Amino acid sequence: MNKKVIPEDRKIISSTHVKIGQKNQKDQVHTEPNEFFYGVERITKFFTGSEVIQSAIKVSHCDVMVAYPITPQSEAAALIGELFADGYIGDYFRGESEFAVMGQCAGAAFGGARVFTTTAGPGTLRAMENFPMWAGSRLPIQVCVTCRGVNSPLSIQPDTLEMSYLLETGMLIWHAETAQDLYDFILKGFIVAEQPDVHVPIAVCCDGFFVTHTKDTVDILPDDVCLPPYDPYKSPVPCMDMECPPVRMMRDPFIMKSNYIHYATHASWQQEIHAAVERSRKHTIPFLDGLIDIENGDRDILIIGSGTAVSQSREAIRLLELEGIKVGLIKIKTIRPFPHEEVREALKNAKTVFVPEFNIVGWLAREIKAIVPDNDKIIAGPHVAGGMTMPSEVIVVEVKTALGLNVEKIKM
């Protein structure tokens, strides 16, 4: 078993929920977050990412999970169904479509439930209208996005293009590199999203297949503990109950009129949603030990990325070092809120910065270029798309080419 220790200056959110210390219907003890994440001894398992999702939900005290099958998240959704059969989650059912699933998730969250769902690729796009609705309604729903191709012709392989569509929905967006990240991000995501001064939905993203269907060593919590329950009455908007009917989600009648007050109300509310995302920083930083990780950040050449592009970069850096080329690594863990100051500081002395991505548009490179003053040093690439893998050698070639060094042609 593995027990984590948190430094005193990195204490995470505490909870005073009345049920802490009590047991739920499965005899799991509701555990205060600091103790839950850092005091409870963990068990090492060799799991697929789908099994990791199931394991996280098993100890999350989830009230409702709504599912719809689409590769590569279908297995995780089915495994959570087994949790429902065993009594670990309150309610579980299949929606009529991805769009319907997200509407049903909203209904459950309006009623005060802790809600989780999963989606991928075209399913994410079909459901897209609901995500800004979730955010505008201040619903702390969590969706696990197992990224895959969204374009025609059909691709079920990993592609993070769908993340670019989520960026301005008002959601928190975290990007897991590994199965361990995925496990921890799911559980910590519930707590951050549910904070009264945040209280917006969260998308915990991972690269489909690379994470969901690959086995990895993961330290998980035992089955006899769980998160403290969600308290909907700490929400910044009224919980829908017998005293607050559904019409309350519309706020006040004047916003349905076409006049200045209507526009101002909508504008101020959108500003509040984005402000809530920014307020999540103070909760997320201690939870994730910072929004970015830095390895050898003082080097002239840096690679910066998120998700499994970071894993491929680690091997590329090893290969480059064999040839005497020293490269540092920056891992971005949260896309919303974006770590503006941290990235600027990390890149300020670098001479050349590479941003490898599993998508064609280079949305992460655009985010970075927008905040770095001397952004001509940012090289948006290499890119692969449509589900292609990114061999570490491709990153090596990109680095050596930019440095004017001789490169061998890669045999594919």
C-alpha positions as CSV (number, residue, x, y, z in Angstrom):
1,M,0.0,0.0,0.0
2,N,1.1,3.6,-0.7
3,K,0.3,6.5,1.6
4,K,0.8,10.1,0.3
5,V,1.9,13.0,2.5
6,I,0.9,16.6,1.8
7,P,3.1,19.5,3.1
8,E,1.5,21.8,5.5
9,D,1.6,24.7,3.0
10,R,-0.3,22.7,0.4
11,K,-3.4,21.8,2.3
12,I,-6.3,21.2,0.0
13,I,-10.0,22.1,0.5
14,S,-11.4,20.8,3.8
15,S,-15.0,19.8,4.3
16,T,-17.3,20.1,7.3
17,H,-20.1,18.0,5.8
18,V,-22.3,16.6,8.5
19,K,-21.9,13.1,7.1
20,I,-18.1,13.0,7.4
21,G,-17.2,9.9,9.5
22,Q,-20.6,8.3,8.8
23,K,-21.1,5.3,6.5
24,N,-23.2,5.1,3.3
25,Q,-25.4,2.2,2.2
26,K,-22.3,0.3,1.1
27,D,-20.5,0.8,4.4
28,Q,-18.0,3.3,2.9
29,V,-16.9,6.0,5.3
30,H,-17.5,9.6,4.1
31,T,-13.9,10.9,4.4
32,E,-12.7,14.5,4.7
33,P,-10.8,15.4,1.4
34,N,-7.4,16.0,3.0
35,E,-7.6,12.6,4.7
36,F,-9.2,11.0,1.6
37,F,-6.5,12.0,-0.8
38,Y,-3.4,12.1,1.4
39,G,-4.1,10.1,4.6
40,V,-5.7,6.9,3.3
41,E,-3.3,4.2,2.2
42,R,-3.6,3.3,-1.5
43,I,-3.6,-0.1,-3.2
44,T,-1.6,-0.6,-6.4
45,K,-3.5,-2.1,-9.3
46,F,-2.7,-2.8,-13.0
47,F,-5.8,-1.4,-14.7
48,T,-7.0,-0.1,-18.1
49,G,-8.1,3.5,-18.1
50,S,-11.8,2.3,-18.3
51,E,-11.3,0.3,-15.1
52,V,-9.7,3.4,-13.6
53,I,-12.8,5.4,-14.3
54,Q,-14.9,2.7,-12.7
55,S,-12.6,2.6,-9.7
56,A,-12.8,6.4,-9.2
57,I,-16.6,6.5,-9.4
58,K,-16.8,3.6,-7.0
59,V,-15.4,5.8,-4.2
60,S,-17.0,9.1,-5.4
61,H,-20.4,8.8,-3.8
62,C,-21.9,9.5,-7.2
63,D,-25.7,10.0,-7.2
64,V,-26.5,9.7,-10.9
65,M,-24.7,8.5,-14.0
66,V,-26.3,8.7,-17.4
67,A,-24.7,6.7,-20.2
68,Y,-24.8,6.5,-24.0
69,P,-22.4,4.1,-25.9
70,I,-19.8,5.6,-28.1
71,T,-16.2,4.4,-28.5
72,P,-13.9,4.7,-26.7
73,Q,-15.9,5.5,-23.5
74,S,-18.5,2.7,-23.9
75,E,-16.5,0.3,-21.7
76,A,-16.2,2.8,-18.9
77,A,-20.0,3.5,-19.1
78,A,-20.8,-0.2,-18.9
79,L,-18.4,-0.8,-16.0
80,I,-20.2,2.0,-14.1
81,G,-23.4,0.2,-14.8
82,E,-22.0,-2.7,-12.8
83,L,-21.4,-0.3,-9.9
84,F,-25.1,0.6,-10.0
85,A,-26.0,-3.1,-9.9
86,D,-23.8,-3.4,-6.8
87,G,-25.3,-0.4,-5.1
88,Y,-22.3,2.0,-5.3
89,I,-24.2,4.8,-7.2
90,G,-27.7,6.1,-6.7
91,D,-29.1,5.9,-10.2
92,Y,-28.0,4.8,-13.7
93,F,-29.7,4.7,-17.0
94,R,-29.0,5.0,-20.7
95,G,-30.2,8.1,-22.6
96,E,-31.7,8.3,-26.0
97,S,-28.7,10.1,-27.5
98,E,-25.7,12.0,-26.4
99,F,-27.7,15.2,-26.5
100,A,-30.4,13.6,-24.4
101,V,-27.8,12.3,-21.9
102,M,-26.5,15.8,-21.2
103,G,-30.1,17.2,-20.8
104,Q,-30.9,14.4,-18.4
105,C,-27.6,15.1,-16.5
106,A,-28.8,18.7,-16.2
107,G,-32.1,17.6,-14.7
108,A,-30.5,15.5,-12.1
109,A,-28.0,18.3,-11.2
110,F,-30.9,20.8,-10.9
111,G,-32.4,18.4,-8.4
112,G,-29.2,18.4,-6.3
113,A,-27.5,15.3,-7.4
114,R,-23.7,14.6,-7.9
115,V,-23.7,13.7,-11.6
116,F,-21.2,12.0,-13.8
117,T,-21.2,11.0,-17.4
118,T,-18.8,10.0,-20.2
119,T,-18.6,10.9,-23.9
120,A,-16.3,11.0,-26.9
121,G,-15.7,12.5,-30.3
122,P,-18.9,13.0,-32.3
123,G,-20.9,12.4,-29.1
124,T,-19.2,15.4,-27.5
125,L,-20.2,17.6,-30.5
126,R,-23.8,16.3,-30.6
127,A,-24.1,17.2,-26.9
128,M,-22.3,20.6,-27.3
129,E,-25.3,22.9,-26.8
130,N,-25.8,21.5,-23.2
131,F,-22.3,22.4,-22.0
132,P,-22.7,26.2,-21.9
133,M,-26.2,25.6,-20.5
134,W,-24.6,23.6,-17.7
135,A,-22.2,26.4,-17.0
136,G,-24.7,29.1,-17.2
137,S,-27.0,27.2,-14.8
138,R,-24.0,26.7,-12.4
139,L,-24.3,22.9,-12.5
140,P,-21.2,21.1,-11.2
141,I,-21.6,18.1,-13.5
142,Q,-18.5,16.1,-14.4
143,V,-18.1,14.7,-17.9
144,C,-15.1,12.4,-18.7
145,V,-14.2,13.1,-22.3
146,T,-12.2,10.3,-23.9
147,C,-10.9,12.1,-26.9
148,R,-11.2,10.6,-30.4
149,G,-11.6,11.8,-34.0
150,V,-14.7,13.9,-34.8
151,N,-14.4,14.3,-38.5
152,S,-15.6,12.3,-41.5
153,P,-14.4,9.8,-42.6
154,L,-15.0,8.0,-39.4
155,S,-12.1,7.7,-36.9
156,I,-12.3,6.2,-33.5
157,Q,-8.6,6.8,-32.7
158,P,-7.3,9.5,-30.4
159,D,-7.6,13.1,-31.5
160,T,-7.9,16.1,-29.1
161,L,-9.7,18.3,-31.6
162,E,-12.9,18.1,-29.6
163,M,-11.2,19.8,-26.7
164,S,-10.8,22.9,-28.8
165,Y,-14.6,23.1,-29.0
166,L,-15.0,22.9,-25.2
167,L,-12.6,25.8,-24.5
168,E,-15.1,28.6,-24.2
169,T,-18.1,26.7,-22.8
170,G,-17.6,28.0,-19.3
171,M,-16.4,24.6,-18.0
172,L,-13.3,23.6,-16.1
173,I,-11.1,21.5,-18.4
174,W,-8.4,19.2,-17.1
175,H,-6.2,17.0,-19.3
176,A,-4.9,13.7,-18.0
177,E,-1.6,12.4,-19.2
178,T,-1.8,9.0,-17.6
179,A,-4.3,6.6,-16.0
180,Q,-3.1,7.8,-12.6
181,D,-3.9,11.4,-13.6
182,L,-7.3,10.3,-14.8
183,Y,-8.1,8.6,-11.5
184,D,-7.0,11.5,-9.4
185,F,-8.5,14.2,-11.7
186,I,-12.0,12.6,-11.6
187,L,-12.1,12.5,-7.8
188,K,-10.5,15.9,-7.2
189,G,-12.6,17.4,-10.0
190,F,-15.8,16.7,-8.1
191,I,-14.6,18.6,-5.1
192,V,-13.2,21.6,-7.0
193,A,-16.3,22.0,-9.3
194,E,-18.6,21.8,-6.3
195,Q,-17.0,24.6,-4.4
196,P,-19.6,27.4,-3.8
197,D,-17.4,30.0,-5.3
198,V,-16.8,27.9,-8.4
199,H,-19.8,25.6,-9.0
200,V,-19.4,25.1,-12.7
201,P,-19.2,21.8,-14.7
202,I,-15.8,20.1,-15.3
203,A,-14.6,18.1,-18.3
204,V,-11.8,15.7,-17.3
205,C,-10.3,14.8,-20.6
206,C,-8.0,12.0,-21.6
207,D,-6.7,10.7,-24.9
208,G,-8.9,7.7,-26.0
209,F,-7.3,4.3,-26.3
210,F,-3.9,5.7,-25.3
211,V,-5.3,6.0,-21.8
212,T,-8.7,4.3,-21.8
213,H,-7.6,1.0,-23.3
214,T,-4.0,0.7,-22.2
215,K,-3.1,-1.0,-18.9
216,D,-1.0,0.9,-16.4
217,T,0.0,0.8,-12.8
218,V,-2.3,2.9,-10.7
219,D,-2.5,3.6,-7.0
220,I,-6.2,3.6,-6.0
221,L,-8.1,4.1,-2.8
222,P,-9.7,1.1,-1.0
223,D,-13.4,0.5,-1.3
224,D,-14.2,1.3,2.3
225,V,-13.9,5.1,1.9
226,C,-15.6,7.6,-0.3
227,L,-15.9,11.3,-0.9
228,P,-18.2,13.4,1.3
229,P,-21.6,13.8,-0.3
230,Y,-22.4,16.8,-2.5
231,D,-24.3,19.5,-0.7
232,P,-26.6,21.2,-3.2
233,Y,-27.7,23.8,-0.7
234,K,-24.3,25.4,-0.8
235,S,-24.9,26.2,-4.5
236,P,-24.8,29.8,-5.6
237,V,-28.1,29.3,-7.3
238,P,-31.3,27.7,-5.8
239,C,-31.5,24.0,-5.8
240,M,-34.6,22.8,-7.6
241,D,-36.9,21.3,-4.9
242,M,-40.6,21.7,-3.9
243,E,-40.0,25.3,-2.9
244,C,-37.9,26.2,-5.9
245,P,-39.6,24.9,-9.1
246,P,-37.7,24.5,-12.4
247,V,-38.8,27.9,-13.7
248,R,-36.2,29.4,-11.2
249,M,-33.4,28.5,-13.6
250,M,-34.7,31.3,-15.8
251,R,-33.8,33.8,-13.0
252,D,-36.1,36.8,-13.5
253,P,-38.6,37.6,-16.2
254,F,-36.9,40.7,-17.6
255,I,-34.0,38.7,-19.1
256,M,-36.5,37.3,-21.6
257,K,-37.2,40.7,-23.0
258,S,-35.2,42.4,-25.8
259,N,-33.8,45.5,-24.0
260,Y,-30.7,46.8,-22.4
261,I,-31.4,45.2,-19.0
262,H,-31.7,41.8,-20.8
263,Y,-28.3,42.3,-22.5
264,A,-26.6,43.5,-19.4
265,T,-27.9,40.7,-17.4
266,H,-26.7,38.1,-19.8
267,A,-23.3,39.8,-20.2
268,S,-22.8,40.0,-16.5
269,W,-23.8,36.4,-16.0
270,Q,-21.3,35.2,-18.6
271,Q,-18.6,37.3,-16.9
272,E,-19.5,35.6,-13.6
273,I,-19.2,32.1,-15.1
274,H,-15.7,32.9,-16.5
275,A,-14.8,34.5,-13.1
276,A,-15.9,31.3,-11.4
277,V,-13.5,29.3,-13.6
278,E,-10.7,31.7,-12.6
279,R,-11.7,31.4,-8.9
280,S,-11.1,27.6,-9.2
281,R,-7.4,28.3,-9.4
282,K,-7.0,28.6,-5.6
283,H,-8.7,25.2,-5.1
284,T,-7.0,23.5,-8.0
285,I,-3.4,24.5,-7.4
286,P,-3.1,22.6,-4.0
287,F,-5.2,19.7,-5.3
288,L,-3.0,19.1,-8.4
289,D,0.2,20.4,-6.9
290,G,0.2,23.3,-9.4
291,L,-1.4,23.8,-12.8
292,I,1.8,22.8,-14.6
293,D,4.8,20.5,-13.9
294,I,8.3,21.5,-14.9
295,E,11.3,19.3,-15.5
296,N,14.6,20.9,-16.3
297,G,12.9,24.2,-17.0
298,D,16.2,26.2,-17.2
299,R,17.2,24.7,-20.5
300,D,17.2,26.7,-23.8
301,I,15.0,24.2,-25.5
302,L,11.7,23.2,-24.0
303,I,8.8,21.0,-25.0
304,I,5.4,22.0,-23.6
305,G,2.2,19.9,-23.9
306,S,-0.7,18.2,-22.3
307,G,-2.2,14.7,-22.2
308,T,-0.3,11.8,-23.8
309,A,1.7,14.2,-26.0
310,V,3.7,14.7,-22.7
311,S,4.4,11.0,-22.5
312,Q,5.7,10.9,-26.1
313,S,7.8,14.0,-25.3
314,R,9.5,12.3,-22.4
315,E,10.8,9.5,-24.6
316,A,11.8,12.1,-27.3
317,I,13.8,14.0,-24.7
318,R,15.6,10.8,-23.7
319,L,16.5,10.2,-27.4
320,L,17.7,13.7,-27.8
321,E,19.9,13.5,-24.7
322,L,21.6,10.5,-26.2
323,E,22.8,12.9,-28.9
324,G,23.8,15.6,-26.4
325,I,20.7,17.8,-27.0
326,K,19.4,18.9,-23.6
327,V,15.6,19.6,-23.6
328,G,13.3,20.5,-20.7
329,L,9.6,19.6,-20.3
330,I,6.5,21.5,-19.3
331,K,3.3,19.6,-18.6
332,I,0.1,21.5,-18.6
333,K,-2.6,19.9,-16.4
334,T,-5.5,22.3,-16.6
335,I,-6.6,24.0,-19.9
336,R,-9.4,25.9,-18.1
337,P,-8.3,27.7,-16.1
338,F,-5.3,28.2,-18.3
339,P,-2.0,28.6,-16.4
340,H,-1.2,32.0,-18.0
341,E,1.3,33.3,-15.5
342,E,2.9,29.9,-14.9
343,V,3.5,29.3,-18.6
344,R,4.9,32.8,-19.2
345,E,7.3,32.4,-16.3
346,A,8.3,28.9,-17.4
347,L,9.1,29.9,-20.9
348,K,10.6,33.3,-20.4
349,N,14.2,32.2,-20.7
350,A,13.8,29.5,-23.3
351,K,15.1,30.1,-26.8
352,T,13.0,27.5,-28.7
353,V,9.7,26.0,-27.5
354,F,7.9,23.0,-29.2
355,V,4.3,22.2,-28.7
356,P,3.4,18.7,-29.9
357,E,-0.3,18.0,-30.3
358,F,-2.7,15.2,-31.2
359,N,-4.9,17.5,-33.4
360,I,-4.6,19.3,-36.7
361,V,-5.4,22.9,-35.6
362,G,-2.8,23.3,-32.8
363,W,-5.2,24.8,-30.3
364,L,-2.7,24.5,-27.4
365,A,0.0,26.2,-29.4
366,R,-2.4,29.1,-30.1
367,E,-3.2,29.4,-26.4
368,I,0.5,29.6,-25.6
369,K,1.4,32.0,-28.4
370,A,-1.4,34.3,-27.2
371,I,0.2,34.9,-23.8
372,V,3.9,34.7,-24.5
373,P,5.4,38.1,-25.6
374,D,8.3,36.7,-27.7
375,N,6.1,34.1,-29.3
376,D,8.1,33.7,-32.5
377,K,10.1,31.1,-30.5
378,I,7.0,28.9,-30.2
379,I,7.0,26.2,-32.8
380,A,3.5,24.7,-33.2
381,G,4.3,21.1,-33.7
382,P,4.7,18.4,-34.5
383,H,1.0,17.6,-35.2
384,V,-0.7,14.3,-35.9
385,A,-4.4,14.0,-36.5
386,G,-7.2,11.7,-37.3
387,G,-6.1,9.1,-34.8
388,M,-2.4,8.8,-35.9
389,T,0.2,7.9,-33.3
390,M,3.0,10.3,-32.6
391,P,6.3,8.3,-32.5
392,S,8.8,10.0,-30.2
393,E,11.1,10.1,-33.2
394,V,8.7,12.5,-34.9
395,I,9.3,15.0,-32.1
396,V,13.0,14.4,-32.3
397,V,13.0,15.2,-36.0
398,E,11.0,18.4,-35.4
399,V,13.5,19.6,-32.8
400,K,16.6,18.7,-34.8
401,T,15.1,20.3,-38.0
402,A,14.4,23.6,-36.2
403,L,17.9,23.6,-34.8
404,G,19.4,23.1,-38.2
405,L,20.8,19.7,-37.4
406,N,21.0,16.7,-39.8
407,V,18.1,14.3,-39.5
408,E,17.6,10.8,-40.8
409,K,14.4,10.2,-42.7
410,I,11.9,8.3,-40.5
411,K,10.8,5.0,-42.1
412,M,7.1,4.5,-41.6
